[in-house]
Amino acid sequence: MMDTERPLAISAPEPRTLDLIFSDKARGELHARYEIVEADPENIAGLGDDTLGKVRYVIGQPPLSAQTLGRMSQLRAILNVESNLLNNMPYEILFQRGIHVVTTGQVFAEPVAEIGLGFALSLARGIIDADVAFRTGHELWGGEGNASARLISGSEIGIVGFGDLGKALRRVLSGFKARIRVFDPWMPRSILEENGVEPASLKEVLTQSDFVFVVASVTSENRGFLGADAFASMRKGAAFILLSRADVVDFDALMAAVASGHIVAASDVYPEEPLAPDHPVRRLKGFIRSAHRAGALDVAFKKMGDMVLEDMDLMDRGLPPMRCKRAERETVSRMRSKPVSVN
């Protein structure tokens, strides 16, 4: 018999799992404080009214219809642990009912920013190429191995997008005393200035940077907005580092710009994942590849569970969620990021 004294939460965290996002201690706390109903994300509507009518929280981002939501009279929040906001539920109804939609994506900001710095350092100093040359006995010693090397210190850096990841990136770059320009049309100028960066146009970021970091989310308005013209406008030899989603760039144009020798690049994301074994980017010189692993650290996943528990506790006490990031009425329906396919 179901324990009705504990609030009921539906667990549908795919592609995550509860074991992935909760430590043993946190999962024990979750089950001690809440009645957890494990559910197939594609069949929430198949649950009985006696269950749906008592649901206080949904952990995950399952597709929900207006009819199904209508049966969830006690719902207070959807805690999205996939972290992309998919257009798979009637957000307007959720906002009208005062149901919170929150995401845990900010847990990835710091680890992704750190690997972005690693990409930049490797591109600037040719670390990977030098290692490969050394392994095969073709290394160049001393200055001969630094023909194209440069410093990040004192350089000009551009960032496209300034959400949680952009802010984390600015923090990890702060010790290099670089000039940092940021383009983000959704961000007020004053917030950029308060974070110690210069508001700039996209043209300024592209044409005046030695390193360009792209950390913008994919929206209905910016798919493929960085194409051949954008790459051609960059400084010769500049580094283009893609950390958010591949859909913001014309990936073929990016590869062409690298193949021509005009720029170098690094990416953690791709148009299709996993990437086909014969995809040309695998053989492209001047391009550092990473298999969508920048944020996929166990410490980040476990932080998700901690945040979810803290916000559920706040809402249990009649307070708003504060640890997870709330979806905004004006922008949630414009997000177009693909769901992750691997952890």
Backbone torsions as a table, in degrees:
resi	resn	phi	psi	omega
1	MET	NA	138.1	-176.6
2	MET	-69.2	136.8	178.2
3	ASP	-79.8	104.5	-175.8
4	THR	-82.8	-3.0	-179.7
5	GLU	-78.5	-22.8	179.0
6	ARG	-97.7	143.4	175.5
7	PRO	-60.4	148.0	-176.9
8	LEU	-99.1	134.5	177.3
9	ALA	-129.4	134.6	173.8
10	ILE	-87.3	130.7	177.1
11	SER	-104.9	111.4	177.7
12	ALA	-144.4	62.6	-168.1
13	PRO	-87.0	8.1	-176.1
14	GLU	-49.8	140.0	8.1
15	PRO	-84.9	4.5	174.1
16	ARG	-78.7	175.7	171.1
17	THR	-134.3	160.2	177.3
18	LEU	-62.5	-36.2	178.4
19	ASP	-63.9	-32.7	-179.8
20	LEU	-71.6	-42.6	-170.0
21	ILE	-98.2	-9.1	177.1
22	PHE	-119.7	132.4	169.9
23	SER	-66.6	167.2	178.5
24	ASP	-57.1	-42.9	-179.5
25	LYS	-64.6	-45.8	-177.6
26	ALA	-67.9	-36.9	178.9
27	ARG	-68.1	-36.4	175.6
28	GLY	-61.4	-40.5	178.3
29	GLU	-66.0	-40.5	179.4
30	LEU	-58.5	-48.1	-177.5
31	HIS	-73.3	-26.4	178.2
32	ALA	-73.2	-32.6	-174.3
33	ARG	-96.2	-20.4	-173.7
34	TYR	-134.3	149.7	169.9
35	GLU	-84.6	114.6	-175.1
36	ILE	-100.8	125.0	175.9
37	VAL	-109.8	110.9	176.9
38	GLU	-74.9	130.1	-174.6
39	ALA	-137.6	149.4	171.5
40	ASP	-71.4	122.0	-177.7
41	PRO	-56.0	-30.1	-177.5
42	GLU	-83.6	-2.5	-175.4
43	ASN	-136.4	37.2	175.9
44	ILE	-60.0	-36.8	-178.5
45	ALA	-63.1	-21.2	-179.4
46	GLY	-77.1	-9.3	177.2
47	LEU	-71.9	150.2	-177.9
48	GLY	-71.4	159.8	178.7
49	ASP	-62.9	-28.5	179.2
50	ASP	-67.0	-25.0	175.8
51	THR	-88.5	-53.5	-176.5
52	LEU	-60.1	-34.4	-178.7
53	GLY	-69.1	-14.3	-179.4
54	LYS	-107.8	-4.2	-175.1
55	VAL	-65.8	124.5	175.7
56	ARG	-97.7	-35.7	-177.0
57	TYR	-135.6	149.1	169.2
58	VAL	-118.5	122.0	176.6
59	ILE	-99.2	105.1	-175.5
60	GLY	135.9	-167.5	179.2
61	GLN	-140.4	58.0	-179.5
62	PRO	-72.2	152.4	174.7
63	PRO	-64.9	132.2	-178.7
64	LEU	-131.9	131.7	176.8
65	SER	-90.3	164.9	176.7
66	ALA	-60.8	-37.0	179.7
67	GLN	-64.3	-43.5	179.4
68	THR	-65.4	-42.9	177.5
69	LEU	-59.8	-35.6	179.2
70	GLY	-61.9	-25.4	178.7
71	ARG	-84.7	-9.7	-176.0
72	MET	-102.2	70.9	-171.5
73	SER	-68.9	-21.6	-177.1
74	GLN	-102.6	5.6	-174.8
75	LEU	-64.0	129.5	178.4
76	ARG	-109.9	-30.4	-174.9
77	ALA	-160.2	147.8	167.9
78	ILE	-109.5	118.0	-176.7
79	LEU	-102.7	98.4	-172.5
80	ASN	-81.5	106.2	180.0
81	VAL	-98.9	2.3	170.7
82	GLU	-79.3	-36.6	170.1
83	SER	94.2	-25.2	169.1
84	ASN	-82.6	143.5	176.8
85	LEU	-94.1	108.5	-179.0
86	LEU	-92.3	151.5	179.5
87	ASN	-86.9	63.0	-173.6
88	ASN	-123.9	19.6	176.6
89	MET	-156.5	155.6	-178.0
90	PRO	-78.6	86.4	-175.8
91	TYR	-58.4	-35.2	-177.8
92	GLU	-61.5	-38.5	177.2
93	ILE	-65.9	-41.6	178.8
94	LEU	-60.3	-44.7	179.8
95	PHE	-66.6	-40.6	179.6
96	GLN	-60.4	-35.1	-179.1
97	ARG	-86.8	-2.5	179.8
98	GLY	75.0	22.7	178.2
99	ILE	-85.3	126.4	-178.8
100	HIS	-75.3	138.6	169.6
101	VAL	-118.7	115.1	-175.5
102	VAL	-128.5	153.1	179.6
103	THR	-125.6	157.5	-178.7
104	THR	-107.9	16.5	-173.1
105	GLY	-59.9	-24.0	-177.5
106	GLN	-65.8	-13.4	177.5
107	VAL	-64.9	-21.9	-178.4
108	PHE	-86.3	-12.5	-171.6
109	ALA	-58.4	-50.6	-176.3
110	GLU	-66.1	-50.1	179.2
111	PRO	-62.9	-35.9	178.6
112	VAL	-69.2	-40.1	177.7
113	ALA	-61.7	-40.2	-179.7
114	GLU	-65.8	-41.2	178.8
115	ILE	-70.2	-30.2	175.1
116	GLY	-61.5	-40.3	175.2
117	LEU	-63.4	-40.4	177.8
118	GLY	-60.9	-41.9	176.8
119	PHE	-60.1	-46.4	-177.2
120	ALA	-62.0	-44.5	179.8
121	LEU	-63.4	-40.8	-179.7
122	SER	-66.6	-42.2	178.0
123	LEU	-66.3	-39.3	-178.1
124	ALA	-68.2	-35.4	-174.2
125	ARG	-111.8	3.6	178.1
126	GLY	61.2	37.0	-172.6
127	ILE	-63.5	-45.1	-177.4
128	ILE	-68.5	-46.0	179.7
129	ASP	-61.8	-38.6	179.6
130	ALA	-65.9	-37.3	178.1
131	ASP	-66.3	-44.8	179.2
132	VAL	-61.8	-43.1	179.1
133	ALA	-62.0	-40.3	-179.9
134	PHE	-63.9	-41.8	-178.5
135	ARG	-62.5	-31.7	-176.7
136	THR	-99.2	5.6	178.1
137	GLY	77.4	22.6	-179.7
138	HIS	-116.5	25.4	-176.4
139	GLU	-69.1	151.6	173.9
140	LEU	-109.6	127.7	-173.9
141	TRP	-91.2	146.8	173.9
142	GLY	58.7	-138.1	-175.8
143	GLY	-61.7	-27.5	179.7
144	GLU	-62.6	-25.6	179.7
145	GLY	-89.4	6.9	-176.7
146	ASN	-122.2	27.8	-175.6
147	ALA	-58.6	-36.1	-178.7
148	SER	-112.7	11.0	-177.4
149	ALA	-74.8	152.3	177.5
150	ARG	-152.9	173.9	-179.0
151	LEU	-102.7	148.1	166.9
152	ILE	-79.7	-34.9	179.3
153	SER	-56.2	127.9	177.8
154	GLY	74.9	7.1	-178.4
155	SER	-83.8	179.9	175.1
156	GLU	-108.9	124.8	-174.4
157	ILE	-121.2	139.1	175.6
158	GLY	-118.2	140.2	177.2
159	ILE	-124.9	128.5	176.7
160	VAL	-104.4	108.5	-175.3
161	GLY	102.5	138.6	-178.0
162	PHE	-143.8	50.7	171.7
163	GLY	-85.4	-148.0	-178.7
164	ASP	-58.2	-42.2	-179.4
165	LEU	-68.9	-41.1	177.9
166	GLY	-61.2	-41.4	178.9
167	LYS	-66.5	-41.1	178.0
168	ALA	-64.4	-38.4	178.9
169	LEU	-64.3	-42.1	177.3
170	ARG	-59.8	-37.0	-179.9
171	ARG	-66.9	-44.0	-177.6
172	VAL	-71.9	-20.4	178.7
173	LEU	-90.5	-6.3	-170.7
174	SER	-61.4	-30.1	-177.8
175	GLY	-77.0	-6.7	-176.4
176	PHE	-90.9	-3.1	177.9
177	LYS	51.5	41.5	178.7
178	ALA	-91.1	159.7	172.6
179	ARG	-87.1	119.3	-174.8
180	ILE	-113.9	119.6	175.2
181	ARG	-106.5	144.8	-177.5
182	VAL	-131.4	134.5	170.7
183	PHE	-112.4	119.6	175.2
184	ASP	-155.5	100.7	-176.3
185	PRO	-67.4	-11.5	178.5
186	TRP	-95.4	0.5	-173.0
187	MET	-113.4	126.4	177.5
188	PRO	-60.7	145.1	-179.7
189	ARG	-55.4	-40.3	-175.5
190	SER	-63.6	-35.6	179.7
191	ILE	-67.8	-40.1	176.9
192	LEU	-61.5	-46.4	-178.9
193	GLU	-64.8	-38.4	178.2
194	GLU	-64.2	-24.9	178.0
195	ASN	-91.3	8.7	173.8
196	GLY	77.1	23.7	177.5
197	VAL	-122.0	162.6	-178.7
198	GLU	-96.4	123.5	172.6
199	PRO	-63.2	138.2	-176.9
200	ALA	-150.7	161.9	174.0
201	SER	-78.9	164.1	177.1
202	LEU	-61.2	-39.7	179.2
203	LYS	-60.1	-44.0	179.6
204	GLU	-63.6	-41.8	179.7
205	VAL	-62.0	-43.2	-176.7
206	LEU	-72.7	-42.6	-171.6
207	THR	-86.5	-18.0	-173.3
208	GLN	-116.0	20.1	-176.4
209	SER	-119.1	142.6	171.0
210	ASP	-84.0	-28.3	178.8
211	PHE	-134.1	129.0	177.2
212	VAL	-118.4	119.2	177.4
213	PHE	-104.0	126.7	178.4
214	VAL	-107.4	113.5	-177.5
215	VAL	-129.0	21.7	-178.0
216	ALA	-78.9	143.2	173.1
217	SER	-72.1	157.1	174.9
218	VAL	-85.2	128.8	177.8
219	THR	-125.5	176.5	177.9
220	SER	-67.4	-10.1	-174.2
221	GLU	-108.5	-13.6	-170.9
222	ASN	-124.1	15.3	178.6
223	ARG	-60.8	126.3	176.4
224	GLY	64.9	22.2	-174.1
225	PHE	-74.8	-11.5	174.6
226	LEU	-105.0	102.3	-175.8
227	GLY	-123.4	-156.7	-173.9
228	ALA	-57.4	-42.3	-179.6
229	ASP	-63.8	-39.0	179.9
230	ALA	-63.7	-45.5	-178.6
231	PHE	-68.4	-36.3	178.8
232	ALA	-65.8	-28.1	-178.2
233	SER	-78.6	-12.6	-178.7
234	MET	-73.8	156.7	176.8
235	ARG	-61.6	142.2	177.8
236	LYS	-62.5	130.0	-179.1
237	GLY	86.9	-3.2	179.4
238	ALA	-65.9	158.4	-179.3
239	ALA	-105.7	130.9	178.4
240	PHE	-112.1	120.4	-172.8
241	ILE	-122.3	113.4	-175.1
242	LEU	-101.0	117.1	-174.0
243	LEU	-122.1	-11.6	-174.0
244	SER	-98.7	-86.0	-179.5
245	ARG	-139.4	140.7	-176.1
246	ALA	-66.0	-24.0	-176.2
247	ASP	-67.1	-12.0	177.9
248	VAL	-79.3	-10.8	-179.8
249	VAL	-120.5	157.1	165.7
250	ASP	-83.8	99.9	-169.8
251	PHE	-65.5	-35.1	177.1
252	ASP	-63.7	-39.8	178.6
253	ALA	-67.3	-36.1	176.6
254	LEU	-63.2	-46.4	179.3
255	MET	-62.1	-39.0	179.6
256	ALA	-64.3	-39.0	-179.8
257	ALA	-66.4	-36.3	177.5
258	VAL	-72.2	-44.2	-178.7
259	ALA	-60.5	-32.1	179.9
260	SER	-74.3	-14.6	-177.4
261	GLY	87.6	3.9	-177.9
262	HIS	-70.9	-41.2	178.7
263	ILE	-135.3	168.2	168.2
264	VAL	-114.4	163.9	-174.1
265	ALA	-153.0	163.8	172.2
266	ALA	-144.5	146.0	178.2
267	SER	-147.8	143.1	173.9
268	ASP	-105.1	-5.1	-173.7
269	VAL	-133.5	156.2	-172.6
270	TYR	-144.2	159.8	-177.9
271	PRO	-59.0	-36.0	175.5
272	GLU	-130.6	137.1	179.8
273	GLU	-135.1	133.3	-3.6
274	PRO	-64.0	155.4	-176.6
275	LEU	-80.9	142.2	179.8
276	ALA	-58.7	141.9	-178.5
277	PRO	-57.9	-28.1	-177.9
278	ASP	-100.9	14.8	-179.4
279	HIS	-63.2	134.2	-174.5
280	PRO	-62.3	-22.0	-179.5
281	VAL	-65.0	-23.2	-179.1
282	ARG	-64.2	-26.2	-175.9
283	ARG	-108.4	7.1	-172.0
284	LEU	-81.8	118.0	177.3
285	LYS	-72.8	142.2	-178.6
286	GLY	86.6	11.9	-177.4
287	PHE	-130.9	121.1	176.1
288	ILE	-93.4	129.9	-175.4
289	ARG	-112.7	139.0	176.0
290	SER	-140.2	137.2	-169.6
291	ALA	-88.6	66.6	178.1
292	HIS	44.3	50.2	-175.7
293	ARG	-119.4	3.0	-172.7
294	ALA	-58.2	-41.4	-177.4
295	GLY	-104.0	-4.9	-170.9
296	ALA	-81.3	62.9	176.4
297	LEU	-105.5	144.0	-179.4
298	ASP	-58.6	-36.5	-179.3
299	VAL	-63.4	-33.6	178.3
300	ALA	-71.9	-44.8	179.5
301	PHE	-61.1	-41.8	-178.7
302	LYS	-68.6	-28.7	176.3
303	LYS	-64.8	-31.2	176.1
304	MET	-55.6	-50.8	-178.3
305	GLY	-60.3	-40.6	178.7
306	ASP	-62.2	-42.3	180.0
307	MET	-64.5	-42.7	179.3
308	VAL	-60.3	-46.3	-180.0
309	LEU	-62.5	-42.2	-179.5
310	GLU	-63.7	-42.2	-178.5
311	ASP	-72.6	-34.5	175.7
312	MET	-63.7	-38.9	177.7
313	ASP	-63.4	-42.2	178.0
314	LEU	-61.1	-46.3	-177.9
315	MET	-68.6	-31.8	174.9
316	ASP	-60.2	-28.7	-178.6
317	ARG	-96.9	14.0	176.7
318	GLY	78.7	18.6	-179.8
319	LEU	-109.0	159.5	179.9
320	PRO	-77.8	155.0	175.4
321	PRO	-65.5	141.0	-176.9
322	MET	-128.0	-19.9	-176.6
323	ARG	-87.6	-42.7	177.3
324	CYS	-81.8	162.3	-178.6
325	LYS	-92.6	127.8	-177.8
326	ARG	-81.3	137.3	173.3
327	ALA	-68.9	144.6	-178.5
328	GLU	-104.0	138.9	-178.6
329	ARG	-53.6	-39.8	-172.6
330	GLU	-76.5	-21.4	-172.8
331	THR	-120.3	-16.6	-172.0
332	VAL	-60.3	-38.0	-177.1
333	SER	-77.3	-7.1	-179.4
334	ARG	-95.1	-7.4	-179.6
335	MET	-73.9	138.4	-176.2
336	ARG	-132.8	19.1	-179.8
337	SER	-66.0	142.9	176.0
338	LYS	-75.8	148.1	173.8
339	PRO	-67.0	153.1	177.5
340	VAL	-71.7	148.1	-180.0
341	SER	-107.2	-15.3	178.6
342	VAL	-137.7	157.5	178.9
343	ASN	-81.7	NA	NA
